[in-house]
Amino acid sequence: MSDDESTPNSLTNYLSQAYLPPLILDEDLPQVQHLAPKWPRIEELDMDRPRLIRLVSEIPLLALQNAVRTYYAAFENRLKVDWKNTHLTLPSPGMTVLDRSKMSHLVVNDETGFLAALEYLILDTSAEALRTIERRQFDEDELSFTRICVSSARDTRRLWTVYSFGPQTPPTSILRPGIVVLALSPWTLGKGDLQEFSSRRKVTSSAPLEPWSNAMKVWAMLYDTCRVSGYRWFVVTTYNQWVFGTWSLEWSGAEVTEPIPFDKTRGMSVVEILTFWLECARDKSRYWRISADIPRGY
């Protein structure tokens, strides 16, 4: 056993064992087993000019896990946490538990409750882990997730919700440090929808002749959001499933993982990967690169 594994207040030990407890969805919410009902047309996704994206490649999970392990191994036993810190909210065996007040966040009755659970349980935990790694203060706005409701230009309808982690000012460079997290509730997007999203190797770039599937709409939503922000790192999540990806320099290529279940991460926790992805997006780690415009081999 390494020193890190035997240290109860080690951040890397905490992240490796932290887990996402299942959400408790209200029985009146739609129960989606595989594919969610097809969304209505979103006119705001229709574009006069085509999107640049052409090809999508797969990120092998084994290669990603090896990069994540290499990244955390460099810290050895140097990152300590104070368990009085309430910002590390995910439970981790032998270290932290969910008390009754925290468990109330698992009960989800609507979209607002879903977003609150996502923020409180994993986004806040990952942000605090990053602040610990970089030895930064909690109140630094740059190191917090910002919720952004994307609304229709025609009226006040909310179209979708994203979180950004990075500068909120207009882009000033080609490679802007930051990340977009597209959050869709588990009754809006099913496991099958995300499997279709991540398995596509070509993406239709212009307005469709036939109605788009939910997965194609997600690609369009993600592309438009990332182009506006300038961030080339992204995550798509329903809480139950997680997909990690990047855009290429010229926005013509992308690469994504297969959907990673919240409770089955093959020896690696979702919060470990998310924190690593945040550090890469901030250009604080070189263990992963953005996608190439021409798919590369691993």
GUMAR-503210 format. One line per 4 residues: their letters; for each residue x, y, z of N, C-alpha, C. Coordinates in steps of 0.2 Angstrom, whole numbers. Example, Ala and Ser with C-alpha at 12.3 -4.5 7.8 and 13.67 -1.06 7.14 Angstrom:
GUMAR-503210
AS = 66/-28/39/62/-22/39/66/-16/39 ~ 64/-11/35/68/-5/36/64/0/39
This chain:
GUMAR-503210
MSDD = 4/-6/0/0/0/0/4/6/0 ~ 3/11/-4/7/17/-5/5/22/1 ~ 9/27/2/8/32/8/1/35/6 ~ 0/37/0/-6/40/-2/-12/36/0
ESTP = -12/30/-2/-18/25/0/-19/25/7 ~ -14/25/11/-15/24/18/-16/31/22 ~ -16/36/19/-17/43/22/-25/45/22 ~ -28/45/27/-35/47/27/-37/54/25
NSLT = -32/59/25/-34/65/23/-31/67/17 ~ -29/62/13/-26/63/6/-32/65/1 ~ -31/70/-3/-36/72/-8/-36/67/-13 ~ -31/64/-15/-31/59/-21/-34/53/-18
NYLS = -33/51/-12/-37/45/-9/-44/47/-9 ~ -46/53/-7/-53/54/-7/-56/54/-14 ~ -53/57/-19/-56/57/-25/-57/50/-28 ~ -52/46/-27/-52/39/-30/-58/35/-27
QAYL = -60/37/-21/-66/33/-18/-72/36/-18 ~ -72/43/-19/-79/46/-19/-83/44/-24 ~ -90/43/-23/-95/41/-27/-101/45/-28 ~ -104/45/-33/-111/48/-34/-116/44/-32
PPLI = -120/46/-26/-126/42/-24/-131/43/-30 ~ -136/38/-30/-141/38/-35/-146/44/-33 ~ -149/47/-38/-154/52/-37/-161/48/-36 ~ -165/52/-32/-171/49/-30/-176/53/-34
LDED = -179/51/-40/-183/55/-44/-190/54/-42 ~ -194/60/-42/-201/60/-41/-204/55/-46 ~ -209/51/-43/-213/46/-47/-217/49/-53 ~ -218/55/-52/-222/59/-58/-218/61/-64
LPQV = -211/60/-63/-207/62/-68/-206/56/-73 ~ -205/58/-80/-205/52/-85/-200/47/-83 ~ -201/41/-84/-196/36/-83/-193/34/-89 ~ -187/36/-91/-183/34/-97/-178/29/-96
QHLA = -180/23/-99/-175/17/-99/-169/17/-104 ~ -171/20/-110/-166/19/-115/-166/26/-119 ~ -171/27/-123/-172/33/-127/-177/38/-124 ~ -176/44/-124/-181/49/-121/-185/50/-127
PKWP = -191/52/-126/-196/55/-131/-193/60/-135 ~ -194/60/-142/-191/65/-146/-192/72/-145 ~ -187/76/-144/-189/83/-143/-192/87/-149 ~ -196/92/-147/-199/96/-153/-193/100/-156
RIEE = -194/102/-162/-189/106/-166/-187/112/-162 ~ -181/113/-162/-178/119/-159/-175/124/-164 ~ -179/129/-166/-178/133/-172/-171/136/-171 ~ -169/138/-165/-163/141/-164/-157/137/-166
LDMD = -158/131/-167/-152/126/-169/-151/126/-177 ~ -157/129/-180/-156/130/-188/-151/135/-189 ~ -146/134/-194/-142/139/-195/-141/140/-203 ~ -140/147/-205/-140/148/-212/-133/146/-215
RPRL = -128/146/-210/-121/143/-212/-120/137/-209 ~ -117/132/-212/-115/125/-209/-110/126/-203 ~ -111/121/-198/-106/121/-193/-100/117/-196 ~ -94/119/-193/-88/116/-196/-86/109/-194
IRLV = -90/106/-189/-88/100/-187/-89/95/-193 ~ -85/90/-193/-85/85/-199/-85/78/-196 ~ -79/77/-192/-78/70/-190/-77/70/-182 ~ -79/64/-180/-79/63/-172/-75/56/-171
SEIP = -70/56/-167/-67/50/-165/-68/48/-158 ~ -66/42/-156/-67/40/-149/-61/40/-145 ~ -62/43/-139/-57/43/-133/-57/36/-130 ~ -52/32/-131/-52/25/-127/-52/26/-120
LLAL = -56/23/-116/-56/24/-109/-50/22/-106 ~ -47/17/-108/-41/14/-105/-35/20/-106 ~ -35/23/-111/-30/28/-112/-31/34/-108 ~ -37/36/-107/-39/41/-103/-38/40/-95
QNAV = -39/33/-93/-38/32/-86/-31/31/-85 ~ -27/29/-90/-19/29/-89/-17/36/-88 ~ -20/41/-92/-18/48/-91/-20/51/-84 ~ -26/49/-82/-28/52/-76/-24/49/-70
RTYY = -22/43/-70/-18/40/-65/-11/43/-65 ~ -8/44/-71/-2/47/-71/-2/54/-68 ~ -7/58/-69/-8/65/-67/-8/65/-59 ~ -12/60/-56/-13/60/-49/-7/57/-45
AAFE = -3/53/-49/2/50/-46/8/55/-44 ~ 8/60/-48/13/65/-47/12/69/-40 ~ 6/69/-37/5/72/-31/7/68/-25 ~ 8/62/-26/10/57/-20/5/59/-14
NRLK = 9/61/-9/5/62/-3/5/69/-1 ~ 5/74/-6/6/81/-4/0/85/-3 ~ -6/82/-6/-12/86/-5/-16/84/0 ~ -17/88/5/-21/86/11/-27/90/11
VDWK = -32/87/14/-39/91/15/-41/91/22 ~ -45/96/24/-48/97/30/-55/95/30 ~ -57/90/34/-64/87/33/-69/92/36 ~ -67/97/39/-72/102/41/-74/107/35
NTHL = -70/105/29/-72/109/23/-78/106/20 ~ -83/110/20/-90/108/18/-91/107/10 ~ -86/109/7/-86/110/-1/-84/103/-4 ~ -82/98/0/-81/92/-3/-87/87/-1
TLPS = -92/87/-5/-98/85/-3/-100/78/-4 ~ -96/75/-9/-97/68/-11/-95/63/-6 ~ -99/58/-4/-97/53/1/-91/49/-2 ~ -87/47/3/-81/43/1/-80/38/7
PGMT = -80/32/6/-79/27/12/-74/28/16 ~ -75/28/23/-70/29/28/-68/36/29 ~ -71/41/25/-69/48/25/-75/53/26 ~ -80/52/22/-85/57/22/-92/53/21
VLDR = -97/55/24/-104/52/23/-109/58/21 ~ -115/56/18/-120/60/17/-125/60/24 ~ -125/66/27/-130/66/33/-137/67/30 ~ -141/68/35/-148/68/33/-149/75/29
SKMS = -146/80/31/-147/87/27/-144/86/20 ~ -139/83/19/-136/82/13/-140/77/8 ~ -143/72/11/-146/67/7/-152/71/4 ~ -155/76/7/-161/79/4/-159/82/-3
HLVV = -153/83/-5/-151/85/-11/-152/80/-17 ~ -153/73/-14/-154/68/-19/-161/67/-22 ~ -166/71/-18/-173/70/-20/-174/75/-25 ~ -176/73/-31/-177/78/-37/-184/77/-39
NDET = -187/83/-39/-194/84/-41/-195/87/-48 ~ -190/91/-50/-190/95/-56/-183/97/-59 ~ -183/100/-64/-177/102/-67/-173/106/-62 ~ -176/111/-59/-172/115/-54/-169/110/-49
GFLA = -172/105/-46/-169/101/-41/-164/97/-44 ~ -164/95/-51/-159/91/-54/-153/95/-54 ~ -153/101/-56/-147/106/-57/-144/107/-50 ~ -148/108/-45/-146/109/-38/-142/103/-36
ALEY = -144/97/-37/-141/91/-35/-134/90/-39 ~ -134/91/-45/-128/91/-49/-123/96/-47 ~ -125/102/-45/-120/107/-43/-118/105/-36 ~ -122/103/-31/-120/102/-24/-116/96/-24
LILD = -118/91/-27/-114/84/-26/-107/84/-30 ~ -107/85/-36/-101/84/-40/-98/90/-42 ~ -101/95/-45/-98/101/-48/-94/105/-42 ~ -98/106/-37/-94/109/-31/-88/105/-28
TSAE = -89/99/-28/-84/95/-26/-78/95/-30 ~ -79/95/-37/-73/95/-41/-70/102/-41 ~ -74/107/-41/-71/114/-41/-67/114/-34 ~ -69/112/-29/-65/112/-23/-59/108/-23
ALRT = -59/102/-26/-53/98/-27/-48/102/-31 ~ -50/105/-36/-46/109/-41/-43/115/-37 ~ -47/118/-33/-44/124/-29/-39/121/-24 ~ -40/115/-21/-35/112/-17/-28/111/-20
IERR = -29/108/-26/-23/106/-31/-19/112/-32 ~ -23/118/-34/-19/124/-36/-18/129/-30 ~ -20/126/-24/-19/130/-18/-22/137/-19 ~ -28/138/-21/-32/144/-22/-37/145/-17
QFDE = -40/151/-16/-45/152/-12/-52/150/-14 ~ -57/149/-10/-63/147/-12/-67/152/-15 ~ -66/159/-13/-70/164/-16/-67/167/-23 ~ -63/163/-26/-60/165/-32/-65/163/-38
DELS = -69/168/-41/-74/167/-46/-72/163/-51 ~ -65/164/-53/-63/160/-59/-63/153/-58 ~ -63/150/-52/-62/143/-50/-69/141/-48 ~ -74/143/-50/-81/141/-49/-85/140/-55
FTRI = -90/135/-55/-94/134/-60/-99/140/-61 ~ -101/142/-67/-106/147/-68/-112/144/-72 ~ -118/144/-69/-123/141/-72/-126/147/-77 ~ -127/144/-84/-129/149/-89/-135/146/-92
CVSS = -141/149/-92/-147/147/-95/-147/150/-102 ~ -147/146/-107/-147/148/-114/-154/149/-116 ~ -156/155/-118/-163/157/-119/-164/158/-127 ~ -170/158/-129/-172/160/-136/-171/167/-137
ARDT = -169/169/-143/-168/176/-145/-175/179/-147 ~ -180/174/-148/-187/176/-150/-191/178/-144 ~ -190/174/-139/-194/175/-133/-190/174/-127 ~ -193/172/-121/-189/171/-115/-188/164/-113
RRLW = -190/159/-118/-190/152/-116/-183/150/-115 ~ -182/146/-110/-175/143/-108/-175/137/-113 ~ -169/137/-117/-168/131/-121/-164/126/-118 ~ -158/127/-115/-155/122/-112/-150/126/-107
TVYS = -147/122/-102/-143/124/-97/-136/122/-98 ~ -131/126/-97/-124/124/-97/-121/127/-91 ~ -115/124/-89/-111/127/-84/-104/128/-87 ~ -101/134/-86/-94/135/-88/-90/136/-82
FGPQ = -83/134/-84/-78/135/-79/-72/138/-82 ~ -72/144/-81/-66/148/-84/-68/155/-85 ~ -64/159/-88/-66/167/-89/-73/168/-92 ~ -76/173/-90/-83/174/-92/-83/180/-97
TPPT = -77/183/-98/-76/189/-103/-75/186/-110 ~ -76/190/-115/-75/188/-122/-68/185/-123 ~ -68/180/-128/-62/177/-129/-56/181/-132 ~ -50/181/-129/-45/185/-132/-39/181/-135
SILR = -40/174/-135/-35/170/-138/-38/164/-142 ~ -35/161/-146/-37/155/-150/-39/149/-145 ~ -34/148/-141/-35/142/-136/-37/145/-129 ~ -43/146/-128/-46/149/-122/-46/144/-116
PGIV = -43/145/-111/-44/140/-105/-51/140/-102 ~ -54/134/-102/-60/134/-99/-64/128/-102 ~ -70/126/-99/-74/120/-101/-81/122/-100 ~ -85/118/-104/-92/119/-104/-95/112/-102
VLAL = -100/112/-97/-103/106/-95/-111/107/-97 ~ -113/103/-102/-120/103/-104/-124/98/-100 ~ -129/101/-96/-132/97/-91/-139/96/-94 ~ -141/89/-95/-148/87/-97/-151/82/-92
SPWT = -157/83/-90/-159/79/-85/-160/72/-87 ~ -160/67/-83/-161/60/-85/-168/58/-88 ~ -173/62/-87/-179/61/-91/-179/65/-97 ~ -174/69/-99/-174/72/-105/-170/69/-110
LGKG = -164/65/-108/-160/62/-112/-158/55/-109 ~ -159/50/-113/-158/43/-110/-151/40/-112 ~ -150/34/-109/-144/31/-110/-143/30/-117 ~ -148/28/-121/-147/26/-128/-146/33/-132
DLQE = -149/38/-130/-147/45/-133/-140/46/-133 ~ -137/45/-127/-130/47/-126/-126/42/-129 ~ -128/36/-130/-124/31/-134/-124/33/-141 ~ -129/35/-144/-129/37/-151/-125/44/-151
FSSR = -125/48/-147/-121/54/-147/-114/53/-147 ~ -112/48/-143/-104/47/-143/-102/42/-148 ~ -107/38/-151/-105/33/-156/-104/36/-163 ~ -107/42/-164/-107/45/-171/-100/47/-173
RKVT = -98/45/-179/-92/47/-182/-92/53/-187 ~ -98/54/-189/-99/60/-193/-106/64/-191 ~ -105/70/-191/-111/75/-189/-113/79/-194 ~ -120/79/-195/-123/83/-200/-122/91/-198
SSAP = -119/95/-202/-117/101/-200/-122/107/-202 ~ -126/105/-207/-131/111/-209/-138/109/-207 ~ -143/113/-208/-150/112/-206/-152/105/-209 ~ -155/101/-205/-157/95/-208/-163/95/-212
LEPW = -163/90/-217/-169/89/-221/-174/85/-218 ~ -172/80/-213/-176/76/-209/-175/79/-202 ~ -180/78/-198/-180/80/-191/-174/76/-187 ~ -170/80/-184/-164/77/-180/-166/73/-174
SNAM = -162/68/-173/-163/64/-167/-161/69/-161 ~ -163/66/-155/-160/70/-149/-153/71/-148 ~ -149/65/-150/-142/65/-150/-139/71/-155 ~ -142/71/-161/-140/76/-166/-141/83/-163
KVWA = -147/84/-160/-148/91/-157/-143/92/-151 ~ -141/87/-147/-136/88/-142/-129/91/-145 ~ -127/88/-151/-121/90/-154/-122/97/-157 ~ -127/99/-159/-128/106/-161/-128/111/-156
MLYD = -131/109/-150/-132/113/-144/-124/114/-141 ~ -121/109/-141/-114/109/-138/-109/113/-143 ~ -110/112/-149/-106/116/-154/-107/123/-153 ~ -113/125/-154/-115/132/-153/-113/135/-147
TCRV = -114/132/-141/-112/134/-135/-104/135/-134 ~ -100/130/-136/-93/130/-136/-90/136/-140 ~ -93/136/-146/-90/142/-151/-91/149/-148 ~ -97/150/-145/-98/156/-142/-93/157/-136
SGYR = -92/152/-132/-88/153/-126/-80/153/-128 ~ -79/149/-133/-72/148/-135/-68/142/-132 ~ -72/139/-128/-69/133/-124/-69/127/-128 ~ -64/123/-129/-63/117/-133/-64/111/-129
WFVV = -65/111/-122/-66/105/-118/-73/105/-116 ~ -76/99/-115/-83/99/-114/-85/93/-110 ~ -91/93/-107/-94/87/-104/-101/87/-105 ~ -104/81/-107/-111/81/-107/-113/76/-102
TTYN = -118/78/-98/-120/73/-92/-128/74/-91 ~ -130/68/-89/-137/67/-86/-137/66/-79 ~ -131/66/-76/-129/64/-69/-128/56/-69 ~ -133/53/-72/-132/45/-73/-127/43/-77
QWVF = -126/47/-83/-121/46/-88/-117/52/-89 ~ -110/50/-91/-105/56/-92/-101/55/-98 ~ -101/60/-102/-97/59/-108/-92/65/-108 ~ -85/64/-109/-80/69/-109/-77/70/-116
GTWS = -76/76/-118/-74/77/-125/-70/83/-126 ~ -67/84/-132/-64/90/-134/-65/92/-141 ~ -64/98/-143/-65/100/-150/-58/101/-153 ~ -57/101/-159/-50/102/-162/-49/110/-163
LEWS = -43/112/-165/-41/119/-165/-46/122/-170 ~ -47/119/-176/-52/123/-181/-59/121/-180 ~ -61/117/-175/-68/116/-174/-71/111/-179 ~ -66/108/-183/-69/103/-188/-69/96/-185
GAEV = -66/94/-180/-65/88/-177/-67/88/-169 ~ -69/82/-167/-71/81/-160/-69/74/-158 ~ -68/73/-151/-67/67/-149/-70/66/-142 ~ -73/60/-141/-78/59/-135/-76/52/-132
TEPI = -78/51/-126/-78/45/-123/-85/42/-124 ~ -85/35/-123/-92/32/-122/-95/34/-116 ~ -102/34/-115/-105/36/-109/-102/32/-103 ~ -100/36/-98/-98/33/-92/-103/33/-86
PFDK = -106/27/-84/-111/27/-79/-108/30/-72 ~ -113/33/-69/-111/37/-63/-109/32/-57 ~ -111/26/-58/-109/21/-52/-105/15/-54 ~ -103/15/-61/-98/10/-63/-93/13/-67
TRGM = -87/15/-64/-82/18/-68/-76/14/-69 ~ -76/8/-68/-71/3/-70/-64/5/-66 ~ -65/6/-60/-59/7/-55/-57/14/-55 ~ -61/19/-57/-60/26/-57/-66/30/-56
SVVE = -66/35/-52/-72/38/-50/-73/44/-55 ~ -80/46/-56/-81/51/-61/-78/58/-59 ~ -78/59/-52/-75/65/-50/-68/66/-51 ~ -64/60/-51/-57/60/-53/-56/62/-60
ILTF = -60/59/-64/-60/61/-71/-62/68/-73 ~ -67/71/-69/-69/77/-70/-64/82/-68 ~ -61/81/-62/-56/86/-60/-50/86/-64 ~ -48/80/-67/-43/80/-72/-44/84/-78
WLEC = -51/83/-80/-53/86/-87/-53/94/-86 ~ -55/96/-80/-54/103/-78/-47/106/-78 ~ -43/102/-75/-36/105/-75/-33/105/-82 ~ -35/100/-87/-32/100/-94/-35/106/-97
ARDK = -42/107/-96/-45/113/-99/-42/120/-97 ~ -39/120/-91/-36/126/-89/-29/126/-91 ~ -27/121/-95/-20/121/-97/-15/120/-91 ~ -17/117/-86/-13/115/-80/-10/108/-80
SRYW = -12/104/-85/-10/98/-86/-9/96/-93 ~ -4/93/-95/-2/92/-102/-3/84/-104 ~ -6/81/-99/-7/73/-100/-13/72/-105 ~ -16/77/-107/-21/76/-113/-21/82/-117
RISA = -23/81/-124/-23/86/-128/-30/87/-131 ~ -31/92/-134/-38/93/-138/-38/89/-144 ~ -43/88/-147/-44/84/-153/-40/86/-159 ~ -38/82/-163/-35/84/-169/-40/85/-175
DIPR = -39/89/-180/-44/90/-185/-44/84/-189 ~ -39/80/-190/-39/74/-193/-38/68/-187 ~ -43/64/-186/-43/59/-181/-36/56/-180 ~ -33/55/-174/-27/52/-173/-28/45/-169
GY = -23/41/-170/-24/35/-167/-21/35/-160 ~ -23/30/-155/-20/30/-149/-17/23/-148
